[in-house]
């Protein structure tokens, strides 16, 4: 995604927080069809898309120069609106971090939740249980090693492609993350 924005679907219990800990509960309902945290210069802007398809700025007291994250304590997931119109769910929180003149979407999750998004993306569930266990150990070891060597100033510690390990967030077999 290269539009300098974090687009996500409305959901009850969703909050936007800044890196200092200030937070804002987002409203949900038919008035809000999509939320967006976007970059404007060196600041972040929160807006929602209305039913007519127009984005409307949403006033907030969050500090616009801090990192903003969206999370949902009620569900534990955030539904990311992809550029192609699809939606992908992620555990933990999603943040908009600046990188050069652009921005990156960062997913912050526990190691266990990271592995829930990596192992099924790296190998089919139909493979023998021992192979899946071995993949889980290998994925955990690789992630722990990479995280231990990343610079403190890095925007993120692991990428989500085959350059690191393929990570796809939640895999939805039912209406919830598994």
C-alpha positions in Angstrom: 0.0 0.0 0.0 1.6 3.3 -1.0 -1.0 6.0 -0.3 0.4 7.0 3.1 -2.7 5.9 4.9 -4.0 3.2 7.2 -7.6 2.3 6.1 -9.7 0.1 8.4 -13.3 -1.0 8.8 -15.4 0.4 11.7 -16.1 -1.9 14.6 -17.6 -1.6 18.0 -14.9 -1.2 20.7 -12.2 0.2 18.4 -9.8 2.8 19.7 -7.1 5.0 18.2 -4.2 5.8 20.5 -1.1 7.9 20.2 2.4 6.7 21.4 2.0 8.7 24.6 -1.0 6.7 25.6 -3.8 9.1 24.9 -6.7 7.4 23.2 -10.0 8.0 21.5 -13.0 5.5 21.2 -14.2 5.5 17.6 -17.9 5.6 16.9 -19.4 2.9 14.7 -22.7 2.8 12.8 -24.0 3.4 9.3 -22.5 7.0 9.2 -19.0 5.4 9.2 -18.2 3.1 6.3 -14.4 3.2 6.7 -11.8 4.9 8.9 -8.5 6.3 7.7 -5.3 7.5 9.5 -3.3 9.4 6.8 -0.1 11.4 6.6 -0.2 15.1 5.9 3.3 16.5 6.0 4.7 15.4 9.3 1.3 15.0 11.0 -1.4 12.3 11.1 -5.0 13.0 10.3 -8.0 10.9 11.3 -11.0 10.8 9.0 -14.0 8.6 8.1 -15.7 7.8 4.9 -19.4 8.6 4.9 -22.1 6.7 3.0 -21.7 9.0 0.0 -18.0 7.9 -0.3 -16.4 11.2 0.8 -13.8 11.4 3.6 -14.6 13.7 6.5 -12.0 14.9 8.9 -12.6 13.7 12.5 -11.4 16.0 15.2 -9.2 14.5 17.8 -7.0 15.7 20.7 -4.4 13.1 19.9 -0.9 14.6 19.2 -0.7 14.5 15.4 3.1 14.2 15.4 3.1 11.0 17.5 2.6 7.5 16.2 -1.1 6.5 16.0 -2.3 3.0 16.4 -5.7 1.4 16.1 -6.8 -1.6 18.2 -9.9 -3.3 19.5 -9.8 -4.6 23.1 -13.3 -6.2 22.5 -12.3 -8.4 19.6 -8.5 -8.3 19.7 -8.5 -7.7 15.9 -8.5 -4.8 13.4 -9.9 -5.2 9.9 -7.6 -3.6 7.4 -9.2 -2.3 4.3 -6.9 -3.3 1.4 -6.4 -1.1 -1.7 -8.2 -3.7 -3.9 -11.4 -3.4 -1.8 -10.9 -6.6 0.2 -10.6 -6.7 4.0 -7.9 -8.6 5.9 -8.0 -9.1 9.7 -5.0 -8.6 12.0 -4.6 -9.4 15.6 -3.1 -6.8 18.0 -2.7 -3.3 16.8 -2.1 -1.6 13.5 0.0 1.6 13.4 0.9 4.2 10.8 4.6 4.9 11.1 6.4 7.4 8.9 9.3 6.2 6.8 11.1 8.9 4.7 8.5 10.8 2.8 6.0 7.9 3.0 4.4 5.8 5.7 4.2 2.1 6.6 1.5 0.1 8.3 2.9 -1.9 11.2 1.2 -4.8 12.9 2.3 -5.2 16.6 1.5 -8.7 17.9 2.7 -11.2 20.5 5.1 -13.9 19.3 2.3 -16.5 19.6 -0.1 -14.4 17.5 2.7 -13.8 15.0 3.2 -17.6 14.6 -0.6 -18.0 14.1 -0.2 -15.8 11.0 3.0 -17.3 9.8 2.8 -21.1 10.1 -0.4 -21.6 8.1 0.9 -19.2 5.4 4.2 -21.0 5.2 2.9 -24.6 5.0 -0.5 -26.4 4.4 -2.5 -27.5 7.4 -2.9 -30.9 5.7 0.8 -31.7 6.3 1.7 -34.1 9.2 1.4 -32.6 12.7 5.2 -33.2 13.3 6.0 -31.1 10.2 3.8 -28.3 11.4 5.4 -28.4 14.9 8.8 -28.2 13.3 7.7 -25.3 11.2 6.5 -23.5 14.3 9.8 -24.0 16.1 11.8 -22.8 13.0 9.5 -19.8 12.6 9.8 -18.8 16.3 13.6 -19.3 16.2 14.0 -17.2 13.1 11.7 -14.4 14.4 13.3 -14.3 17.8 16.8 -14.1 16.3 15.8 -11.4 13.8 14.1 -9.3 16.5 17.1 -9.6 18.7 19.4 -8.0 16.1 17.2 -5.2 14.7 18.3 -1.6 15.3 16.4 0.3 17.9 15.6 3.0 15.3 14.1 0.5 12.9 10.5 1.2 11.8 9.7 -2.5 12.2 11.5 -5.7 13.1 10.0 -8.4 10.7 8.6 -8.0 7.2 5.5 -10.0 6.0 6.9 -11.4 2.8 9.1 -14.4 1.9 12.1 -12.1 2.4 11.5 -12.8 6.2 8.6 -15.1 6.7 5.2 -15.0 5.0 2.8 -13.4 7.5 -0.9 -13.0 6.7 -2.5 -11.8 9.9 -5.6 -13.8 10.8 -6.8 -16.7 8.8 -10.6 -16.7 9.0 -12.0 -20.2 8.9 -15.1 -19.0 10.8 -16.3 -15.5 11.6 -13.3 -15.1 14.0 -9.5 -15.3 13.9 -8.1 -18.7 14.6 
